[in-house]
Amino acid sequence: QFAQAFSFYVDTFRGGMAPAVSNSQIANLYQQFAQGDFAMYITGPWNVGEFKRRLPPEMQDKWATAPLPARDASERLGVSMAGGASLVLFRATKHRAAAEKLIEYLSEPAQQIRFFELTGDLPARRTAWSAPAITSEPHFPAFREQLERVEPMPKVPEWEQIATAILDRGEAAARGTITKETALAELDRKADELLEKRRWMLAHRGVAQ
């Protein structure tokens, strides 16, 4: 399944549907979007305000948001990532009661809405989505719709390193410096190398107890 997804991703660049450039080659995202250097950009709701501020006036009625398309025509939406930050209560905390109250307070709709007003990050709670500041913005419904089909990232500390390797090998394959098969083989070895220590720790968990 990953091999199919990786191949699909690489082919969007090789087929000319997306420019095979890295982030370092994009000097100004908003300016180059306005110039037509690329027609679509995958981002989050926090960028709605930036697009409204940074795109020229003549472009303001020429852009829109949409959920990710599905590869399979029988499916309504494509799958996105459930990203964002987390409110965490550590198991060994000495201030459990206070921490629980803080998390409860920050999770209330009023605070969720205030965070949205300050950062542009949409609330995690559905009840906060009825706020006028959200319902009055025509670019937000697509993100709300997409939230119905998201998947979390793998819950392992090594994931960020694995994700970086995927981007690196994906770029190399898109540019044609290596084949897709070689990229996948290298990714498999890299992921196995990164996860080897974790497998050992899990296998020996409790042995020393």
ChimeraX commands (.cxc) that place a marker at each C-alpha (Angstrom):
marker #1 position 0.00,0.00,0.00 radius 0.5
marker #1 position 2.83,2.41,0.85 radius 0.5
marker #1 position 4.61,1.49,-2.39 radius 0.5
marker #1 position 1.47,2.39,-4.38 radius 0.5
marker #1 position 1.09,5.70,-2.54 radius 0.5
marker #1 position 4.77,6.54,-3.01 radius 0.5
marker #1 position 4.58,5.75,-6.73 radius 0.5
marker #1 position 1.47,7.91,-7.12 radius 0.5
marker #1 position 3.22,10.79,-5.32 radius 0.5
marker #1 position 6.37,10.57,-7.45 radius 0.5
marker #1 position 4.37,10.31,-10.67 radius 0.5
marker #1 position 2.62,13.64,-10.00 radius 0.5
marker #1 position 6.03,15.27,-10.43 radius 0.5
marker #1 position 7.31,13.08,-13.24 radius 0.5
marker #1 position 4.08,13.63,-15.15 radius 0.5
marker #1 position 4.41,17.41,-14.94 radius 0.5
marker #1 position 1.38,17.86,-12.68 radius 0.5
marker #1 position 3.57,19.45,-10.01 radius 0.5
marker #1 position 6.92,21.26,-10.28 radius 0.5
marker #1 position 9.82,19.11,-9.07 radius 0.5
marker #1 position 11.28,21.75,-6.78 radius 0.5
marker #1 position 12.14,21.69,-3.09 radius 0.5
marker #1 position 10.92,24.14,-0.46 radius 0.5
marker #1 position 14.28,25.90,-0.58 radius 0.5
marker #1 position 13.65,26.74,-4.24 radius 0.5
marker #1 position 10.38,28.53,-3.49 radius 0.5
marker #1 position 11.44,32.04,-2.52 radius 0.5
marker #1 position 7.96,33.36,-1.73 radius 0.5
marker #1 position 5.07,30.92,-1.56 radius 0.5
marker #1 position 2.32,33.53,-1.88 radius 0.5
marker #1 position 3.99,35.53,-4.64 radius 0.5
marker #1 position 4.73,32.45,-6.72 radius 0.5
marker #1 position 1.19,31.15,-6.19 radius 0.5
marker #1 position -0.16,34.49,-7.43 radius 0.5
marker #1 position 2.19,34.31,-10.44 radius 0.5
marker #1 position 0.82,30.90,-11.39 radius 0.5
marker #1 position 4.05,28.97,-10.73 radius 0.5
marker #1 position 1.79,26.35,-9.15 radius 0.5
marker #1 position -1.99,26.11,-9.05 radius 0.5
marker #1 position -2.57,24.08,-5.88 radius 0.5
marker #1 position -0.97,24.03,-2.46 radius 0.5
marker #1 position -1.68,21.57,0.35 radius 0.5
marker #1 position -1.74,23.42,3.66 radius 0.5
marker #1 position -3.87,24.00,6.73 radius 0.5
marker #1 position -6.46,26.52,7.94 radius 0.5
marker #1 position -3.78,28.66,9.58 radius 0.5
marker #1 position -2.74,29.77,6.09 radius 0.5
marker #1 position -6.14,31.20,5.16 radius 0.5
marker #1 position -5.30,34.47,6.90 radius 0.5
marker #1 position -1.87,34.56,5.29 radius 0.5
marker #1 position -3.31,34.09,1.80 radius 0.5
marker #1 position -5.80,36.89,2.45 radius 0.5
marker #1 position -3.03,39.18,3.65 radius 0.5
marker #1 position -0.30,38.33,1.17 radius 0.5
marker #1 position -2.05,37.71,-2.13 radius 0.5
marker #1 position -2.61,40.84,-4.24 radius 0.5
marker #1 position -6.12,42.37,-4.26 radius 0.5
marker #1 position -6.83,41.14,-7.79 radius 0.5
marker #1 position -6.29,37.55,-6.63 radius 0.5
marker #1 position -8.61,37.60,-3.63 radius 0.5
marker #1 position -11.67,36.32,-5.51 radius 0.5
marker #1 position -9.65,33.83,-7.57 radius 0.5
marker #1 position -8.66,31.28,-4.93 radius 0.5
marker #1 position -10.62,28.77,-2.90 radius 0.5
marker #1 position -10.19,25.80,-0.59 radius 0.5
marker #1 position -11.28,22.20,-1.11 radius 0.5
marker #1 position -10.91,18.84,0.66 radius 0.5
marker #1 position -8.25,16.49,-0.63 radius 0.5
marker #1 position -9.47,14.51,-3.64 radius 0.5
marker #1 position -9.74,10.74,-3.38 radius 0.5
marker #1 position -7.63,8.58,-5.65 radius 0.5
marker #1 position -10.53,6.14,-5.99 radius 0.5
marker #1 position -13.53,7.71,-7.71 radius 0.5
marker #1 position -15.88,5.65,-5.53 radius 0.5
marker #1 position -14.74,7.54,-2.43 radius 0.5
marker #1 position -16.00,11.01,-1.57 radius 0.5
marker #1 position -12.88,12.37,0.13 radius 0.5
marker #1 position -9.19,11.69,0.18 radius 0.5
marker #1 position -7.41,10.99,3.46 radius 0.5
marker #1 position -5.54,13.74,5.27 radius 0.5
marker #1 position -3.39,13.78,8.38 radius 0.5
marker #1 position -4.73,14.49,11.86 radius 0.5
marker #1 position -2.04,16.93,12.87 radius 0.5
marker #1 position -1.83,19.70,15.41 radius 0.5
marker #1 position -0.58,19.85,18.97 radius 0.5
marker #1 position -1.65,17.94,22.06 radius 0.5
marker #1 position -2.47,18.81,25.65 radius 0.5
marker #1 position -0.58,16.22,27.69 radius 0.5
marker #1 position -0.84,15.12,31.32 radius 0.5
marker #1 position 2.36,13.37,32.38 radius 0.5
marker #1 position 1.93,10.19,34.40 radius 0.5
marker #1 position 4.48,11.26,37.05 radius 0.5
marker #1 position 3.24,14.82,37.48 radius 0.5
marker #1 position 3.05,16.15,41.04 radius 0.5
marker #1 position 0.28,18.57,40.10 radius 0.5
marker #1 position -2.31,16.28,38.53 radius 0.5
marker #1 position -5.39,18.14,39.80 radius 0.5
marker #1 position -4.14,21.54,38.61 radius 0.5
marker #1 position -3.05,20.11,35.25 radius 0.5
marker #1 position -6.44,18.48,34.73 radius 0.5
marker #1 position -8.18,21.78,35.46 radius 0.5
marker #1 position -5.92,23.62,33.01 radius 0.5
marker #1 position -6.57,21.08,30.24 radius 0.5
marker #1 position -10.30,21.23,30.94 radius 0.5
marker #1 position -10.21,25.04,30.77 radius 0.5
marker #1 position -8.22,25.16,27.54 radius 0.5
marker #1 position -10.60,22.63,25.98 radius 0.5
marker #1 position -13.68,24.76,26.58 radius 0.5
marker #1 position -15.27,26.25,23.42 radius 0.5
marker #1 position -14.59,29.84,24.51 radius 0.5
marker #1 position -10.85,29.21,24.82 radius 0.5
marker #1 position -10.79,27.16,21.62 radius 0.5
marker #1 position -12.37,30.07,19.75 radius 0.5
marker #1 position -9.92,32.54,21.29 radius 0.5
marker #1 position -6.98,30.39,20.18 radius 0.5
marker #1 position -8.47,30.38,16.68 radius 0.5
marker #1 position -8.71,34.18,16.68 radius 0.5
marker #1 position -5.06,34.45,17.73 radius 0.5
marker #1 position -3.49,31.75,15.55 radius 0.5
marker #1 position -5.92,30.75,12.79 radius 0.5
marker #1 position -5.84,27.13,14.01 radius 0.5
marker #1 position -9.34,25.71,13.90 radius 0.5
marker #1 position -10.83,24.35,17.16 radius 0.5
marker #1 position -10.50,20.68,18.01 radius 0.5
marker #1 position -14.01,20.67,19.48 radius 0.5
marker #1 position -16.95,20.58,17.09 radius 0.5
marker #1 position -19.07,22.73,19.42 radius 0.5
marker #1 position -16.70,25.66,18.86 radius 0.5
marker #1 position -17.22,25.60,15.10 radius 0.5
marker #1 position -20.50,27.49,15.40 radius 0.5
marker #1 position -18.67,30.70,16.34 radius 0.5
marker #1 position -19.43,33.59,13.92 radius 0.5
marker #1 position -15.71,34.14,13.32 radius 0.5
marker #1 position -15.60,30.65,11.80 radius 0.5
marker #1 position -18.98,30.33,10.10 radius 0.5
marker #1 position -18.58,33.68,8.33 radius 0.5
marker #1 position -15.35,32.64,6.58 radius 0.5
marker #1 position -16.09,30.83,3.26 radius 0.5
marker #1 position -12.64,29.22,3.13 radius 0.5
marker #1 position -13.10,27.13,6.30 radius 0.5
marker #1 position -15.88,24.60,5.42 radius 0.5
marker #1 position -13.46,22.53,3.32 radius 0.5
marker #1 position -11.25,21.95,6.35 radius 0.5
marker #1 position -14.25,21.02,8.49 radius 0.5
marker #1 position -15.34,18.53,5.84 radius 0.5
marker #1 position -11.84,17.06,5.61 radius 0.5
marker #1 position -11.78,16.44,9.36 radius 0.5
marker #1 position -14.31,13.68,8.79 radius 0.5
marker #1 position -11.60,11.70,7.01 radius 0.5
marker #1 position -8.23,11.96,8.69 radius 0.5
marker #1 position -5.73,9.46,10.02 radius 0.5
marker #1 position -3.23,10.01,12.87 radius 0.5
marker #1 position 0.50,9.83,12.35 radius 0.5
marker #1 position 2.31,6.70,13.64 radius 0.5
marker #1 position 2.74,6.99,17.41 radius 0.5
marker #1 position 6.47,6.32,17.60 radius 0.5
marker #1 position 9.19,8.87,18.47 radius 0.5
marker #1 position 11.12,7.91,15.34 radius 0.5
marker #1 position 8.32,9.01,13.02 radius 0.5
marker #1 position 9.74,12.49,12.33 radius 0.5
marker #1 position 13.01,10.95,11.17 radius 0.5
marker #1 position 11.15,8.46,8.99 radius 0.5
marker #1 position 9.01,11.25,7.52 radius 0.5
marker #1 position 12.15,13.26,6.71 radius 0.5
marker #1 position 13.60,10.23,4.94 radius 0.5
marker #1 position 10.40,9.83,2.92 radius 0.5
marker #1 position 10.59,13.45,1.77 radius 0.5
marker #1 position 14.27,13.12,0.90 radius 0.5
marker #1 position 13.90,9.89,-1.10 radius 0.5
marker #1 position 10.66,11.12,-2.64 radius 0.5
marker #1 position 12.41,14.22,-3.95 radius 0.5
marker #1 position 15.27,12.15,-5.35 radius 0.5
marker #1 position 12.84,9.84,-7.15 radius 0.5
marker #1 position 10.78,12.77,-8.45 radius 0.5
marker #1 position 13.91,14.37,-9.90 radius 0.5
marker #1 position 14.90,11.09,-11.50 radius 0.5
marker #1 position 18.25,10.74,-9.73 radius 0.5
marker #1 position 17.13,7.33,-8.41 radius 0.5
marker #1 position 14.39,4.91,-9.42 radius 0.5
marker #1 position 11.22,4.49,-7.39 radius 0.5
marker #1 position 12.27,0.94,-6.59 radius 0.5
marker #1 position 15.65,2.09,-5.25 radius 0.5
marker #1 position 14.00,4.83,-3.20 radius 0.5
marker #1 position 11.58,2.35,-1.63 radius 0.5
marker #1 position 14.37,-0.10,-0.82 radius 0.5
marker #1 position 16.41,2.65,0.83 radius 0.5
marker #1 position 13.38,3.81,2.81 radius 0.5
marker #1 position 12.71,0.28,3.99 radius 0.5
marker #1 position 16.28,-0.07,5.23 radius 0.5
marker #1 position 16.23,3.36,6.90 radius 0.5
marker #1 position 12.94,2.74,8.70 radius 0.5
marker #1 position 14.15,-0.68,9.83 radius 0.5
marker #1 position 17.36,0.87,11.12 radius 0.5
marker #1 position 15.50,3.59,13.03 radius 0.5
marker #1 position 13.02,1.16,14.58 radius 0.5
marker #1 position 15.56,-1.56,15.44 radius 0.5
marker #1 position 16.31,-0.14,18.91 radius 0.5
marker #1 position 12.60,0.25,19.71 radius 0.5
marker #1 position 11.91,-3.34,18.72 radius 0.5
marker #1 position 14.71,-4.49,21.02 radius 0.5
marker #1 position 13.34,-2.40,23.91 radius 0.5
marker #1 position 9.84,-3.78,23.44 radius 0.5
marker #1 position 11.12,-7.34,23.18 radius 0.5
marker #1 position 13.05,-6.99,26.45 radius 0.5
marker #1 position 10.46,-4.95,28.32 radius 0.5
marker #1 position 10.02,-6.31,31.81 radius 0.5
marker #1 position 13.03,-8.65,31.64 radius 0.5
marker #1 position 14.97,-6.59,34.19 radius 0.5
marker #1 position 12.01,-6.21,36.55 radius 0.5
marker link #1:1,2 radius 0.2
marker link #1:2,3 radius 0.2
marker link #1:3,4 radius 0.2
marker link #1:4,5 radius 0.2
marker link #1:5,6 radius 0.2
marker link #1:6,7 radius 0.2
marker link #1:7,8 radius 0.2
marker link #1:8,9 radius 0.2
marker link #1:9,10 radius 0.2
marker link #1:10,11 radius 0.2
marker link #1:11,12 radius 0.2
marker link #1:12,13 radius 0.2
marker link #1:13,14 radius 0.2
marker link #1:14,15 radius 0.2
marker link #1:15,16 radius 0.2
marker link #1:16,17 radius 0.2
marker link #1:17,18 radius 0.2
marker link #1:18,19 radius 0.2
marker link #1:19,20 radius 0.2
marker link #1:20,21 radius 0.2
marker link #1:21,22 radius 0.2
marker link #1:22,23 radius 0.2
marker link #1:23,24 radius 0.2
marker link #1:24,25 radius 0.2
marker link #1:25,26 radius 0.2
marker link #1:26,27 radius 0.2
marker link #1:27,28 radius 0.2
marker link #1:28,29 radius 0.2
marker link #1:29,30 radius 0.2
marker link #1:30,31 radius 0.2
marker link #1:31,32 radius 0.2
marker link #1:32,33 radius 0.2
marker link #1:33,34 radius 0.2
marker link #1:34,35 radius 0.2
marker link #1:35,36 radius 0.2
marker link #1:36,37 radius 0.2
marker link #1:37,38 radius 0.2
marker link #1:38,39 radius 0.2
marker link #1:39,40 radius 0.2
marker link #1:40,41 radius 0.2
marker link #1:41,42 radius 0.2
marker link #1:42,43 radius 0.2
marker link #1:43,44 radius 0.2
marker link #1:44,45 radius 0.2
marker link #1:45,46 radius 0.2
marker link #1:46,47 radius 0.2
marker link #1:47,48 radius 0.2
marker link #1:48,49 radius 0.2
marker link #1:49,50 radius 0.2
marker link #1:50,51 radius 0.2
marker link #1:51,52 radius 0.2
marker link #1:52,53 radius 0.2
marker link #1:53,54 radius 0.2
marker link #1:54,55 radius 0.2
marker link #1:55,56 radius 0.2
marker link #1:56,57 radius 0.2
marker link #1:57,58 radius 0.2
marker link #1:58,59 radius 0.2
marker link #1:59,60 radius 0.2
marker link #1:60,61 radius 0.2
marker link #1:61,62 radius 0.2
marker link #1:62,63 radius 0.2
marker link #1:63,64 radius 0.2
marker link #1:64,65 radius 0.2
marker link #1:65,66 radius 0.2
marker link #1:66,67 radius 0.2
marker link #1:67,68 radius 0.2
marker link #1:68,69 radius 0.2
marker link #1:69,70 radius 0.2
marker link #1:70,71 radius 0.2
marker link #1:71,72 radius 0.2
marker link #1:72,73 radius 0.2
marker link #1:73,74 radius 0.2
marker link #1:74,75 radius 0.2
marker link #1:75,76 radius 0.2
marker link #1:76,77 radius 0.2
marker link #1:77,78 radius 0.2
marker link #1:78,79 radius 0.2
marker link #1:79,80 radius 0.2
marker link #1:80,81 radius 0.2
marker link #1:81,82 radius 0.2
marker link #1:82,83 radius 0.2
marker link #1:83,84 radius 0.2
marker link #1:84,85 radius 0.2
marker link #1:85,86 radius 0.2
marker link #1:86,87 radius 0.2
marker link #1:87,88 radius 0.2
marker link #1:88,89 radius 0.2
marker link #1:89,90 radius 0.2
marker link #1:90,91 radius 0.2
marker link #1:91,92 radius 0.2
marker link #1:92,93 radius 0.2
marker link #1:93,94 radius 0.2
marker link #1:94,95 radius 0.2
marker link #1:95,96 radius 0.2
marker link #1:96,97 radius 0.2
marker link #1:97,98 radius 0.2
marker link #1:98,99 radius 0.2
marker link #1:99,100 radius 0.2
marker link #1:100,101 radius 0.2
marker link #1:101,102 radius 0.2
marker link #1:102,103 radius 0.2
marker link #1:103,104 radius 0.2
marker link #1:104,105 radius 0.2
marker link #1:105,106 radius 0.2
marker link #1:106,107 radius 0.2
marker link #1:107,108 radius 0.2
marker link #1:108,109 radius 0.2
marker link #1:109,110 radius 0.2
marker link #1:110,111 radius 0.2
marker link #1:111,112 radius 0.2
marker link #1:112,113 radius 0.2
marker link #1:113,114 radius 0.2
marker link #1:114,115 radius 0.2
marker link #1:115,116 radius 0.2
marker link #1:116,117 radius 0.2
marker link #1:117,118 radius 0.2
marker link #1:118,119 radius 0.2
marker link #1:119,120 radius 0.2
marker link #1:120,121 radius 0.2
marker link #1:121,122 radius 0.2
marker link #1:122,123 radius 0.2
marker link #1:123,124 radius 0.2
marker link #1:124,125 radius 0.2
marker link #1:125,126 radius 0.2
marker link #1:126,127 radius 0.2
marker link #1:127,128 radius 0.2
marker link #1:128,129 radius 0.2
marker link #1:129,130 radius 0.2
marker link #1:130,131 radius 0.2
marker link #1:131,132 radius 0.2
marker link #1:132,133 radius 0.2
marker link #1:133,134 radius 0.2
marker link #1:134,135 radius 0.2
marker link #1:135,136 radius 0.2
marker link #1:136,137 radius 0.2
marker link #1:137,138 radius 0.2
marker link #1:138,139 radius 0.2
marker link #1:139,140 radius 0.2
marker link #1:140,141 radius 0.2
marker link #1:141,142 radius 0.2
marker link #1:142,143 radius 0.2
marker link #1:143,144 radius 0.2
marker link #1:144,145 radius 0.2
marker link #1:145,146 radius 0.2
marker link #1:146,147 radius 0.2
marker link #1:147,148 radius 0.2
marker link #1:148,149 radius 0.2
marker link #1:149,150 radius 0.2
marker link #1:150,151 radius 0.2
marker link #1:151,152 radius 0.2
marker link #1:152,153 radius 0.2
marker link #1:153,154 radius 0.2
marker link #1:154,155 radius 0.2
marker link #1:155,156 radius 0.2
marker link #1:156,157 radius 0.2
marker link #1:157,158 radius 0.2
marker link #1:158,159 radius 0.2
marker link #1:159,160 radius 0.2
marker link #1:160,161 radius 0.2
marker link #1:161,162 radius 0.2
marker link #1:162,163 radius 0.2
marker link #1:163,164 radius 0.2
marker link #1:164,165 radius 0.2
marker link #1:165,166 radius 0.2
marker link #1:166,167 radius 0.2
marker link #1:167,168 radius 0.2
marker link #1:168,169 radius 0.2
marker link #1:169,170 radius 0.2
marker link #1:170,171 radius 0.2
marker link #1:171,172 radius 0.2
marker link #1:172,173 radius 0.2
marker link #1:173,174 radius 0.2
marker link #1:174,175 radius 0.2
marker link #1:175,176 radius 0.2
marker link #1:176,177 radius 0.2
marker link #1:177,178 radius 0.2
marker link #1:178,179 radius 0.2
marker link #1:179,180 radius 0.2
marker link #1:180,181 radius 0.2
marker link #1:181,182 radius 0.2
marker link #1:182,183 radius 0.2
marker link #1:183,184 radius 0.2
marker link #1:184,185 radius 0.2
marker link #1:185,186 radius 0.2
marker link #1:186,187 radius 0.2
marker link #1:187,188 radius 0.2
marker link #1:188,189 radius 0.2
marker link #1:189,190 radius 0.2
marker link #1:190,191 radius 0.2
marker link #1:191,192 radius 0.2
marker link #1:192,193 radius 0.2
marker link #1:193,194 radius 0.2
marker link #1:194,195 radius 0.2
marker link #1:195,196 radius 0.2
marker link #1:196,197 radius 0.2
marker link #1:197,198 radius 0.2
marker link #1:198,199 radius 0.2
marker link #1:199,200 radius 0.2
marker link #1:200,201 radius 0.2
marker link #1:201,202 radius 0.2
marker link #1:202,203 radius 0.2
marker link #1:203,204 radius 0.2
marker link #1:204,205 radius 0.2
marker link #1:205,206 radius 0.2
marker link #1:206,207 radius 0.2
marker link #1:207,208 radius 0.2
marker link #1:208,209 radius 0.2
view
